[in-house]
Amino acid sequence: MKNIIIIGSEGLIGTALIKGLCKYYNILAIDKRKNSKNSKNFLSCDLSTMSGIKILKNYLMLSKKRYFAVINLAYPAVRGKKKNFFTIDPFEISEEISEHFGVYFSTMQTLVNYFINKKIKGNIINFTSIYGEFIPRFEIYDKTSMNMPIQYLITKNNIINTSKYVAKINLKKNIRVNCISPGGIIDNQNKNFVKKYSRFTQTNSLLKAKNLIGLVEFILSNKSSNITGQNLIIDDGFTL
Ligand SMILES: NC(=O)c1ccc[n+]([C@@H]2O[C@H](COP(=O)([O-])OP(=O)(O)OC[C@H]3O[C@@H](n4cnc5c(N)ncnc54)[C@H](O)[C@@H]3O)[C@@H](O)[C@H]2O)c1
């Protein structure tokens, strides 16, 4: 079985992907949580810190396994969730943007160097969001405690652009870099929000985390070997 890495393995999407992919791939699960409920093959590290990045680099250097792909699902907490554009502290959001973006940037840098050094045909999949390119339908958050904070849009947009840049500078090095941008995933959200969101989709609902497995399998496979530098949206039609 081929070896892959899943970062953010303990979250909503990580749990579904590990269930769906473990029959076909040997998975190294990575998360900043201390323990894993999803995998015995687990590395705890916070990839928004230099010490966390060092743990990953050392692990890869010492491992006898050759990892050919990384799926990054890390989702650092959004702290200023309830604040809006008019009131948010600009320096607080810079910190959040830098923490979230940093996890994706440091992972890409570490893995690209690893693939080149080990002469591996590498595959990087970054999870972004429809909100990396789509301005929210703000009305779906009315009368709920939810909103779509601007720092999330900024970060995901940066990750999409940086992934294209990294794909382009590694075009001749057998390394592919793509983004997967899902729409909202069902997770016990406010009923009002679910109803309003669902009006815009094909199946009158949000996505289930397991709906993402097929697209990830495709990007991991040779069937997608000519796809690099792309942002693949999977949203059941929400952004149309
Ligand atoms: N859930 C959704 O509705 C949705 C929709 C679109 C896009 N996405 C994107 O998909 C990805 C996964 O989302 P999710 O819903 O599974 O998130 P989640 O919050 O359920 O899980 C994220 C995981 O990342 C880990 N993590 C956070 N910071 C980390 C760090 N610095 N180092 C290592 N691990 C870290 C957390 O511990 C957590 O286990 C994210 O990139 C998110 O932006 C999610």
The ligand as an SDF file (V2000), in Angstrom:
LIG
                    3D

 44 48  0  0  0  0  0  0  0  0999 V2000
  -16.3310   21.8650    7.8810 N   0  0  0  0  0  0  0  0  0  0  0  0
  -16.7030   22.5980    6.8480 C   0  0  0  0  0  0  0  0  0  0  0  0
  -17.8880   22.9540    6.6840 O   0  0  0  0  0  0  0  0  0  0  0  0
  -15.6830   23.0180    5.8180 C   0  0  0  0  0  0  0  0  0  0  0  0
  -16.1360   23.6150    4.6440 C   0  0  0  0  0  0  0  0  0  0  0  0
  -15.2050   24.0180    3.7020 C   0  0  0  0  0  0  0  0  0  0  0  0
  -13.8720   23.8480    3.9290 C   0  0  0  0  0  0  0  0  0  0  0  0
  -13.4350   23.2760    5.0820 N   0  0  0  0  0  0  0  0  0  0  0  0
  -11.9910   23.1110    5.2750 C   0  0  0  0  0  0  0  0  0  0  0  0
  -11.6900   21.7370    5.4090 O   0  0  0  0  0  0  0  0  0  0  0  0
  -10.6100   21.5640    6.3160 C   0  0  0  0  0  0  0  0  0  0  0  0
  -11.0070   20.6010    7.4390 C   0  0  0  0  0  0  0  0  0  0  0  0
  -12.1650   21.0970    8.0780 O   0  0  0  0  0  0  0  0  0  0  0  0
  -12.8610   20.3170    9.2980 P   0  0  0  0  0  0  0  0  0  0  0  0
  -14.2790   20.7270    9.2990 O   0  0  0  0  0  0  0  0  0  0  0  0
  -12.5090   18.8780    9.2710 O   0  0  0  0  0  0  0  0  0  0  0  0
  -12.1510   21.0260   10.5400 O   0  0  0  0  0  0  0  0  0  0  0  0
  -12.0860   20.5260   12.0780 P   0  0  0  0  0  0  0  0  0  0  0  0
  -12.0100   21.7570   12.9020 O   0  0  0  0  0  0  0  0  0  0  0  0
  -13.1670   19.5460   12.3650 O   0  0  0  0  0  0  0  0  0  0  0  0
  -10.6870   19.7480   12.1210 O   0  0  0  0  0  0  0  0  0  0  0  0
   -9.4780   20.4170   11.9280 C   0  0  0  0  0  0  0  0  0  0  0  0
   -8.3710   19.6760   12.6490 C   0  0  0  0  0  0  0  0  0  0  0  0
   -7.1590   20.4530   12.4570 O   0  0  0  0  0  0  0  0  0  0  0  0
   -6.3970   20.3610   13.6390 C   0  0  0  0  0  0  0  0  0  0  0  0
   -5.4650   21.5010   13.6820 N   0  0  0  0  0  0  0  0  0  0  0  0
   -5.7770   22.8060   13.8590 C   0  0  0  0  0  0  0  0  0  0  0  0
   -4.6600   23.5570   13.8780 N   0  0  0  0  0  0  0  0  0  0  0  0
   -3.6160   22.7040   13.6900 C   0  0  0  0  0  0  0  0  0  0  0  0
   -2.2160   22.8820   13.6580 C   0  0  0  0  0  0  0  0  0  0  0  0
   -1.6780   24.0880   13.8470 N   0  0  0  0  0  0  0  0  0  0  0  0
   -1.4040   21.8020   13.4720 N   0  0  0  0  0  0  0  0  0  0  0  0
   -1.9700   20.5470   13.3450 C   0  0  0  0  0  0  0  0  0  0  0  0
   -3.3090   20.3240   13.3910 N   0  0  0  0  0  0  0  0  0  0  0  0
   -4.1200   21.3860   13.5620 C   0  0  0  0  0  0  0  0  0  0  0  0
   -7.4510   20.4080   14.7600 C   0  0  0  0  0  0  0  0  0  0  0  0
   -6.9220   19.8990   15.9780 O   0  0  0  0  0  0  0  0  0  0  0  0
   -8.5720   19.5620   14.1720 C   0  0  0  0  0  0  0  0  0  0  0  0
   -8.4880   18.1990   14.5660 O   0  0  0  0  0  0  0  0  0  0  0  0
  -10.2130   22.9810    6.7850 C   0  0  0  0  0  0  0  0  0  0  0  0
   -9.1970   23.4550    5.9470 O   0  0  0  0  0  0  0  0  0  0  0  0
  -11.4770   23.7740    6.5470 C   0  0  0  0  0  0  0  0  0  0  0  0
  -11.1970   25.1350    6.3350 O   0  0  0  0  0  0  0  0  0  0  0  0
  -14.3140   22.8440    6.0420 C   0  0  0  0  0  0  0  0  0  0  0  0
  1  2  1  0
  2  3  2  0
  2  4  1  0
  4  5  1  0
  4 44  2  0
  5  6  2  0
  6  7  1  0
  7  8  2  0
  8  9  1  0
  8 44  1  0
  9 10  1  0
  9 42  1  0
 10 11  1  0
 11 12  1  0
 11 40  1  0
 12 13  1  0
 13 14  1  0
 14 15  2  0
 14 16  1  0
 14 17  1  0
 17 18  1  0
 18 19  2  0
 18 20  1  0
 18 21  1  0
 21 22  1  0
 22 23  1  0
 23 24  1  0
 23 38  1  0
 24 25  1  0
 25 26  1  0
 25 36  1  0
 26 27  1  0
 26 35  1  0
 27 28  2  0
 28 29  1  0
 29 30  1  0
 29 35  2  0
 30 31  1  0
 30 32  2  0
 32 33  1  0
 33 34  2  0
 34 35  1  0
 36 37  1  0
 36 38  1  0
 38 39  1  0
 40 41  1  0
 40 42  1  0
 42 43  1  0
M  CHG  2   8   1  16  -1
M  END
$$$$
